[in-house]
Amino acid sequence: MAHLLAPSLLSADFAELRKAVELIEGSEAAWHHIDVMDGVFVPNISFGLPVIKSIRKHARKPFDVHLMIVEPDRYISAFRDAGADHLTVHLEACPHLHRSVQAIKAAGMKAGVAINPHSNVSLLEDVMADIDLVCLMSVNPGFGGQKFIERTYARISALKELRTRSGSQALIEIDGGVGLENARKLVDTGADVLVAGNSVFGAQAPAAAIRSLA
C-alpha cells in the first residue's frame, strides 16, 4: 500500500502524550494527526495551543492539525507558531473558505479542508486547485471510536474525479473508523493518507499496529 499513515493523538492516553509522540517518531508513521475541538462546532473538547506547543519539542515529523472549531481564521498564526505544518479547516465552519485557505498558505503552512459525511464533495470544486489536502470525514466529527461510514468509498472516487478535473495535487486523507479491515480498500480506492486513532492506540501493541497499517 503506497500511502501515508497519520496516527491520531486524540486516541492516545493524554497523561502520556509525550510517550505517544515518541512512539510515532520511532515508527513507520509519516505524520502526527492532532484533532482540535472546541465544544461548539463539535460536541467535545480536546487539546489546544499550549499542548501542541509542548509536544512539538519532542517531534520532528510533521504535525497535521485538524481544526474542528468555529471561526478558525482567528487562530491561523497561533497554530503555526505552536508548530502546525498542515492546518485543516472544515468547509462547514468557513463561510469564506477561499480566504481561509489563502490565509493558511500565507502563514507558511500546507492548507487542508475537511468535509463532513453529509456534505457533497462537489462543494470543494472552487477551492480544490488551491489546497494541499482534503480530509474526508468517514465518521461524524467529534468523537473517536465511531463506526466507519461505508459510503466513504464512493466519496473517495468522486473526489479523485474532481481532483483530476481541477488539476489539483491535493492529497486525499481519510479520518474516522480506519483499521486493518478497511485500510487496503481505502488506499486501493484512492486514499493517500490514513488517519488511525483507536486502531493504533487501542491496540495491545501500538507499534505493531502502525507497522501493519503503514
Phi and psi in degrees as GROMACS dihedral restraints (atoms count N, CA, C in turn):
[ dihedral_restraints ]
;  ai    aj    ak    al  type     phi  dphi    fc
    3     4     5     6     1   -93.8    20    10
    4     5     6     7     1    99.0    20    10
    6     7     8     9     1  -162.4    20    10
    7     8     9    10     1   173.6    20    10
    9    10    11    12     1  -106.8    20    10
   10    11    12    13     1   145.0    20    10
   12    13    14    15     1  -112.4    20    10
   13    14    15    16     1   133.7    20    10
   15    16    17    18     1  -126.8    20    10
   16    17    18    19     1    89.9    20    10
   18    19    20    21     1   -60.2    20    10
   19    20    21    22     1   138.9    20    10
   21    22    23    24     1   -93.7    20    10
   22    23    24    25     1   118.7    20    10
   24    25    26    27     1   -69.6    20    10
   25    26    27    28     1   -11.3    20    10
   27    28    29    30     1   -60.3    20    10
   28    29    30    31     1   -28.4    20    10
   30    31    32    33     1   -93.3    20    10
   31    32    33    34     1    -3.1    20    10
   33    34    35    36     1   -78.1    20    10
   34    35    36    37     1   166.5    20    10
   36    37    38    39     1   -74.3    20    10
   37    38    39    40     1   114.2    20    10
   39    40    41    42     1   -62.2    20    10
   40    41    42    43     1   -24.2    20    10
   42    43    44    45     1   -75.9    20    10
   43    44    45    46     1   -11.7    20    10
   45    46    47    48     1  -127.8    20    10
   46    47    48    49     1    37.5    20    10
   48    49    50    51     1   -61.7    20    10
   49    50    51    52     1   -38.3    20    10
   51    52    53    54     1   -61.4    20    10
   52    53    54    55     1   -42.0    20    10
   54    55    56    57     1   -64.2    20    10
   55    56    57    58     1   -38.0    20    10
   57    58    59    60     1   -64.2    20    10
   58    59    60    61     1   -42.6    20    10
   60    61    62    63     1   -62.1    20    10
   61    62    63    64     1   -44.6    20    10
   63    64    65    66     1   -65.8    20    10
   64    65    66    67     1   -34.4    20    10
   66    67    68    69     1   -61.4    20    10
   67    68    69    70     1   -47.3    20    10
   69    70    71    72     1   -63.2    20    10
   70    71    72    73     1   -41.6    20    10
   72    73    74    75     1   -59.5    20    10
   73    74    75    76     1   -36.5    20    10
   75    76    77    78     1   -91.7    20    10
   76    77    78    79     1     9.4    20    10
   78    79    80    81     1  -111.5    20    10
   79    80    81    82     1  -176.4    20    10
   81    82    83    84     1   -81.0    20    10
   82    83    84    85     1    -4.5    20    10
   84    85    86    87     1   -63.6    20    10
   85    86    87    88     1   148.8    20    10
   87    88    89    90     1   -93.3    20    10
   88    89    90    91     1   -38.7    20    10
   90    91    92    93     1  -132.6    20    10
   91    92    93    94     1   161.4    20    10
   93    94    95    96     1   -97.8    20    10
   94    95    96    97     1   125.6    20    10
   96    97    98    99     1  -100.0    20    10
   97    98    99   100     1   125.9    20    10
   99   100   101   102     1  -124.9    20    10
  100   101   102   103     1   114.7    20    10
  102   103   104   105     1   -93.3    20    10
  103   104   105   106     1   122.1    20    10
  105   106   107   108     1  -109.4    20    10
  106   107   108   109     1   118.8    20    10
  108   109   110   111     1  -122.9    20    10
  109   110   111   112     1   142.6    20    10
  111   112   113   114     1  -110.4    20    10
  112   113   114   115     1    -1.1    20    10
  114   115   116   117     1    75.1    20    10
  115   116   117   118     1     3.5    20    10
  117   118   119   120     1  -115.8    20    10
  118   119   120   121     1   -59.2    20    10
  120   121   122   123     1   -65.9    20    10
  121   122   123   124     1   -36.2    20    10
  123   124   125   126     1  -128.6    20    10
  124   125   126   127     1   155.2    20    10
  126   127   128   129     1   -83.9    20    10
  127   128   129   130     1    48.9    20    10
  129   130   131   132     1  -159.4    20    10
  130   131   132   133     1   159.7    20    10
  132   133   134   135     1  -126.4    20    10
  133   134   135   136     1   131.9    20    10
  135   136   137   138     1  -116.7    20    10
  136   137   138   139     1  -135.3    20    10
  138   139   140   141     1  -102.4    20    10
  139   140   141   142     1   165.0    20    10
  141   142   143   144     1  -130.2    20    10
  142   143   144   145     1  -151.5    20    10
  144   145   146   147     1   -58.5    20    10
  145   146   147   148     1   -47.0    20    10
  147   148   149   150     1   -62.3    20    10
  148   149   150   151     1   -36.0    20    10
  150   151   152   153     1   -68.2    20    10
  151   152   153   154     1   -45.4    20    10
  153   154   155   156     1   -60.2    20    10
  154   155   156   157     1   -43.0    20    10
  156   157   158   159     1   -63.1    20    10
  157   158   159   160     1   -39.7    20    10
  159   160   161   162     1   -72.6    20    10
  160   161   162   163     1   -37.1    20    10
  162   163   164   165     1   -80.5    20    10
  163   164   165   166     1   -19.6    20    10
  165   166   167   168     1   -58.0    20    10
  166   167   168   169     1   -31.2    20    10
  168   169   170   171     1   -63.9    20    10
  169   170   171   172     1   -20.0    20    10
  171   172   173   174     1  -105.6    20    10
  172   173   174   175     1    11.4    20    10
  174   175   176   177     1  -131.6    20    10
  175   176   177   178     1   145.1    20    10
  177   178   179   180     1  -115.2    20    10
  178   179   180   181     1   -25.4    20    10
  180   181   182   183     1   -72.0    20    10
  181   182   183   184     1   156.3    20    10
  183   184   185   186     1   -60.7    20    10
  184   185   186   187     1   145.7    20    10
  186   187   188   189     1   -96.8    20    10
  187   188   189   190     1   116.2    20    10
  189   190   191   192     1   -99.2    20    10
  190   191   192   193     1    95.7    20    10
  192   193   194   195     1   -98.2    20    10
  193   194   195   196     1   123.1    20    10
  195   196   197   198     1  -109.5    20    10
  196   197   198   199     1   108.4    20    10
  198   199   200   201     1   -88.1    20    10
  199   200   201   202     1   112.0    20    10
  201   202   203   204     1  -106.0    20    10
  202   203   204   205     1    68.3    20    10
  204   205   206   207     1  -140.7    20    10
  205   206   207   208     1   157.9    20    10
  207   208   209   210     1   -83.2    20    10
  208   209   210   211     1   154.7    20    10
  210   211   212   213     1    50.4    20    10
  211   212   213   214     1    52.0    20    10
  213   214   215   216     1   -63.1    20    10
  214   215   216   217     1   -25.5    20    10
  216   217   218   219     1   -56.7    20    10
  217   218   219   220     1   -28.8    20    10
  219   220   221   222     1   -65.5    20    10
  220   221   222   223     1   -20.1    20    10
  222   223   224   225     1  -118.1    20    10
  223   224   225   226     1     8.8    20    10
  225   226   227   228     1   -57.8    20    10
  226   227   228   229     1   -51.6    20    10
  228   229   230   231     1   -68.0    20    10
  229   230   231   232     1   -31.2    20    10
  231   232   233   234     1   -66.5    20    10
  232   233   234   235     1   -39.5    20    10
  234   235   236   237     1   -71.5    20    10
  235   236   237   238     1   -34.2    20    10
  237   238   239   240     1   -61.0    20    10
  238   239   240   241     1   -46.1    20    10
  240   241   242   243     1   -65.9    20    10
  241   242   243   244     1   -28.1    20    10
  243   244   245   246     1   -77.2    20    10
  244   245   246   247     1   -17.9    20    10
  246   247   248   249     1   124.5    20    10
  247   248   249   250     1     9.6    20    10
  249   250   251   252     1   -69.5    20    10
  250   251   252   253     1   135.5    20    10
  252   253   254   255     1   -99.7    20    10
  253   254   255   256     1   -39.8    20    10
  255   256   257   258     1  -118.5    20    10
  256   257   258   259     1   134.1    20    10
  258   259   260   261     1  -123.9    20    10
  259   260   261   262     1   120.7    20    10
  261   262   263   264     1  -112.2    20    10
  262   263   264   265     1   128.1    20    10
  264   265   266   267     1  -113.0    20    10
  265   266   267   268     1   157.2    20    10
  267   268   269   270     1   -86.6    20    10
  268   269   270   271     1   132.4    20    10
  270   271   272   273     1   -51.3    20    10
  271   272   273   274     1   -40.8    20    10
  273   274   275   276     1   -71.9    20    10
  274   275   276   277     1   -15.2    20    10
  276   277   278   279     1  -102.3    20    10
  277   278   279   280     1    -1.9    20    10
  279   280   281   282     1  -121.3    20    10
  280   281   282   283     1    99.0    20    10
  282   283   284   285     1   -66.9    20    10
  283   284   285   286     1   -23.5    20    10
  285   286   287   288     1  -120.8    20    10
  286   287   288   289     1    67.3    20    10
  288   289   290   291     1   -61.0    20    10
  289   290   291   292     1   -42.3    20    10
  291   292   293   294     1   -59.5    20    10
  292   293   294   295     1   -41.9    20    10
  294   295   296   297     1   -64.8    20    10
  295   296   297   298     1   -39.8    20    10
  297   298   299   300     1   -62.3    20    10
  298   299   300   301     1   -45.1    20    10
  300   301   302   303     1   -60.7    20    10
  301   302   303   304     1   -45.4    20    10
  303   304   305   306     1   -64.7    20    10
  304   305   306   307     1   -35.6    20    10
  306   307   308   309     1   -67.7    20    10
  307   308   309   310     1   -37.8    20    10
  309   310   311   312     1   -64.0    20    10
  310   311   312   313     1   -45.2    20    10
  312   313   314   315     1   -67.4    20    10
  313   314   315   316     1   -38.6    20    10
  315   316   317   318     1   -64.4    20    10
  316   317   318   319     1   -26.8    20    10
  318   319   320   321     1   -80.9    20    10
  319   320   321   322     1    -3.9    20    10
  321   322   323   324     1    94.4    20    10
  322   323   324   325     1    14.2    20    10
  324   325   326   327     1  -110.0    20    10
  325   326   327   328     1   162.2    20    10
  327   328   329   330     1   -73.9    20    10
  328   329   330   331     1   138.9    20    10
  330   331   332   333     1  -103.0    20    10
  331   332   333   334     1   127.0    20    10
  333   334   335   336     1  -119.9    20    10
  334   335   336   337     1   153.1    20    10
  336   337   338   339     1  -126.3    20    10
  337   338   339   340     1   126.7    20    10
  339   340   341   342     1   -96.8    20    10
  340   341   342   343     1   147.6    20    10
  342   343   344   345     1  -135.7    20    10
  343   344   345   346     1   129.5    20    10
  345   346   347   348     1   -72.9    20    10
  346   347   348   349     1   160.6    20    10
  348   349   350   351     1   -57.6    20    10
  349   350   351   352     1   -28.8    20    10
  351   352   353   354     1   -86.6    20    10
  352   353   354   355     1   -10.8    20    10
  354   355   356   357     1   -89.7    20    10
  355   356   357   358     1   133.3    20    10
  357   358   359   360     1   -71.5    20    10
  358   359   360   361     1   134.5    20    10
  360   361   362   363     1   -62.7    20    10
  361   362   363   364     1   -19.5    20    10
  363   364   365   366     1   -63.4    20    10
  364   365   366   367     1   -19.2    20    10
  366   367   368   369     1   -66.1    20    10
  367   368   369   370     1   -13.7    20    10
  369   370   371   372     1   -87.7    20    10
  370   371   372   373     1    -5.0    20    10
  372   373   374   375     1   -51.5    20    10
  373   374   375   376     1   -44.0    20    10
  375   376   377   378     1   -80.6    20    10
  376   377   378   379     1    -8.0    20    10
  378   379   380   381     1  -118.2    20    10
  379   380   381   382     1    -4.8    20    10
  381   382   383   384     1   -55.5    20    10
  382   383   384   385     1   -41.2    20    10
  384   385   386   387     1   -71.7    20    10
  385   386   387   388     1   -15.1    20    10
  387   388   389   390     1   -97.8    20    10
  388   389   390   391     1   -11.4    20    10
  390   391   392   393     1  -105.6    20    10
  391   392   393   394     1   160.1    20    10
  393   394   395   396     1  -100.4    20    10
  394   395   396   397     1   -16.3    20    10
  396   397   398   399     1  -155.5    20    10
  397   398   399   400     1   139.0    20    10
  399   400   401   402     1  -115.7    20    10
  400   401   402   403     1   121.6    20    10
  402   403   404   405     1   -96.3    20    10
  403   404   405   406     1   103.1    20    10
  405   406   407   408     1   -88.1    20    10
  406   407   408   409     1   111.6    20    10
  408   409   410   411     1   -73.1    20    10
  409   410   411   412     1   123.5    20    10
  411   412   413   414     1  -105.9    20    10
  412   413   414   415     1    10.1    20    10
  414   415   416   417     1  -141.8    20    10
  415   416   417   418     1   169.8    20    10
  417   418   419   420     1   -76.7    20    10
  418   419   420   421     1   131.1    20    10
  420   421   422   423     1   -68.3    20    10
  421   422   423   424     1   151.5    20    10
  423   424   425   426     1   130.3    20    10
  424   425   426   427     1   -24.0    20    10
  426   427   428   429     1  -143.0    20    10
  427   428   429   430     1   145.3    20    10
  429   430   431   432     1   -82.3    20    10
  430   431   432   433     1   165.9    20    10
  432   433   434   435     1    78.5    20    10
  433   434   435   436     1    16.6    20    10
  435   436   437   438     1   -85.7    20    10
  436   437   438   439     1   162.6    20    10
  438   439   440   441     1   -75.7    20    10
  439   440   441   442     1   134.7    20    10
  441   442   443   444     1   -61.6    20    10
  442   443   444   445     1   136.5    20    10
  444   445   446   447     1   -90.7    20    10
  445   446   447   448     1   117.0    20    10
  447   448   449   450     1   -63.6    20    10
  448   449   450   451     1   -26.8    20    10
  450   451   452   453     1   -64.8    20    10
  451   452   453   454     1   -10.4    20    10
  453   454   455   456     1   -55.4    20    10
  454   455   456   457     1   -35.8    20    10
  456   457   458   459     1   -60.9    20    10
  457   458   459   460     1   -43.6    20    10
  459   460   461   462     1   -65.2    20    10
  460   461   462   463     1   -34.6    20    10
  462   463   464   465     1   -69.8    20    10
  463   464   465   466     1   -35.9    20    10
  465   466   467   468     1   -61.9    20    10
  466   467   468   469     1   -45.1    20    10
  468   469   470   471     1   -61.1    20    10
  469   470   471   472     1   -43.1    20    10
  471   472   473   474     1   -64.4    20    10
  472   473   474   475     1   -37.6    20    10
  474   475   476   477     1   -68.5    20    10
  475   476   477   478     1   -38.3    20    10
  477   478   479   480     1   -61.1    20    10
  478   479   480   481     1   -42.9    20    10
  480   481   482   483     1   -61.9    20    10
  481   482   483   484     1   -44.5    20    10
  483   484   485   486     1   -63.1    20    10
  484   485   486   487     1   -41.0    20    10
  486   487   488   489     1   -61.6    20    10
  487   488   489   490     1   -45.5    20    10
  489   490   491   492     1   -62.4    20    10
  490   491   492   493     1   -44.7    20    10
  492   493   494   495     1   -63.5    20    10
  493   494   495   496     1   -35.9    20    10
  495   496   497   498     1   -91.7    20    10
  496   497   498   499     1    -4.9    20    10
  498   499   500   501     1    70.6    20    10
  499   500   501   502     1    22.5    20    10
  501   502   503   504     1   -78.1    20    10
  502   503   504   505     1   153.0    20    10
  504   505   506   507     1  -107.1    20    10
  505   506   507   508     1    11.1    20    10
  507   508   509   510     1   -61.6    20    10
  508   509   510   511     1   136.5    20    10
  510   511   512   513     1   -77.1    20    10
  511   512   513   514     1   146.0    20    10
  513   514   515   516     1  -101.0    20    10
  514   515   516   517     1   115.8    20    10
  516   517   518   519     1  -109.3    20    10
  517   518   519   520     1   135.2    20    10
  519   520   521   522     1  -109.6    20    10
  520   521   522   523     1   127.6    20    10
  522   523   524   525     1  -129.7    20    10
  523   524   525   526     1   111.4    20    10
  525   526   527   528     1   125.9    20    10
  526   527   528   529     1   118.1    20    10
  528   529   530   531     1    69.0    20    10
  529   530   531   532     1    23.8    20    10
  531   532   533   534     1   -86.0    20    10
  532   533   534   535     1   131.2    20    10
  534   535   536   537     1  -156.2    20    10
  535   536   537   538     1  -174.0    20    10
  537   538   539   540     1   -60.6    20    10
  538   539   540   541     1   -29.2    20    10
  540   541   542   543     1   -72.0    20    10
  541   542   543   544     1   -20.0    20    10
  543   544   545   546     1  -128.9    20    10
  544   545   546   547     1    -4.2    20    10
  546   547   548   549     1   -58.9    20    10
  547   548   549   550     1   -47.5    20    10
  549   550   551   552     1   -63.4    20    10
  550   551   552   553     1   -43.1    20    10
  552   553   554   555     1   -64.9    20    10
  553   554   555   556     1   -37.4    20    10
  555   556   557   558     1   -62.5    20    10
  556   557   558   559     1   -45.0    20    10
  558   559   560   561     1   -67.4    20    10
  559   560   561   562     1   -42.1    20    10
  561   562   563   564     1   -62.8    20    10
  562   563   564   565     1   -31.4    20    10
  564   565   566   567     1   -76.1    20    10
  565   566   567   568     1   -26.2    20    10
  567   568   569   570     1   141.0    20    10
  568   569   570   571     1     4.6    20    10
  570   571   572   573     1   -70.8    20    10
  571   572   573   574     1   137.7    20    10
  573   574   575   576     1  -101.0    20    10
  574   575   576   577     1   -29.6    20    10
  576   577   578   579     1  -133.7    20    10
  577   578   579   580     1   132.4    20    10
  579   580   581   582     1  -112.7    20    10
  580   581   582   583     1   125.7    20    10
  582   583   584   585     1   -93.6    20    10
  583   584   585   586     1   126.2    20    10
  585   586   587   588     1  -130.0    20    10
  586   587   588   589     1   122.7    20    10
  588   589   590   591     1  -108.4    20    10
  589   590   591   592     1   -82.6    20    10
  591   592   593   594     1   -60.8    20    10
  592   593   594   595     1   -33.5    20    10
  594   595   596   597     1   -69.6    20    10
  595   596   597   598     1   -15.8    20    10
  597   598   599   600     1   -99.0    20    10
  598   599   600   601     1   -61.1    20    10
  600   601   602   603     1   -80.6    20    10
  601   602   603   604     1   -12.3    20    10
  603   604   605   606     1   -93.4    20    10
  604   605   606   607     1    -2.8    20    10
  606   607   608   609     1   -80.5    20    10
  607   608   609   610     1   154.2    20    10
  609   610   611   612     1   -61.6    20    10
  610   611   612   613     1   -37.2    20    10
  612   613   614   615     1  -128.3    20    10
  613   614   615   616     1    88.6    20    10
  615   616   617   618     1   -55.4    20    10
  616   617   618   619     1   -39.3    20    10
  618   619   620   621     1   -63.6    20    10
  619   620   621   622     1   -39.3    20    10
  621   622   623   624     1   -69.1    20    10
  622   623   624   625     1   -36.7    20    10
  624   625   626   627     1   -63.2    20    10
  625   626   627   628     1   -41.7    20    10
  627   628   629   630     1   -61.3    20    10
  628   629   630   631     1   -44.1    20    10
  630   631   632   633     1   -58.1    20    10
  631   632   633   634     1   -43.7    20    10
  633   634   635   636     1   -67.3    20    10
  634   635   636   637     1   -37.8    20    10
  636   637   638   639     1   -82.0    20    10
  637   638   639   640     1   -24.9    20    10
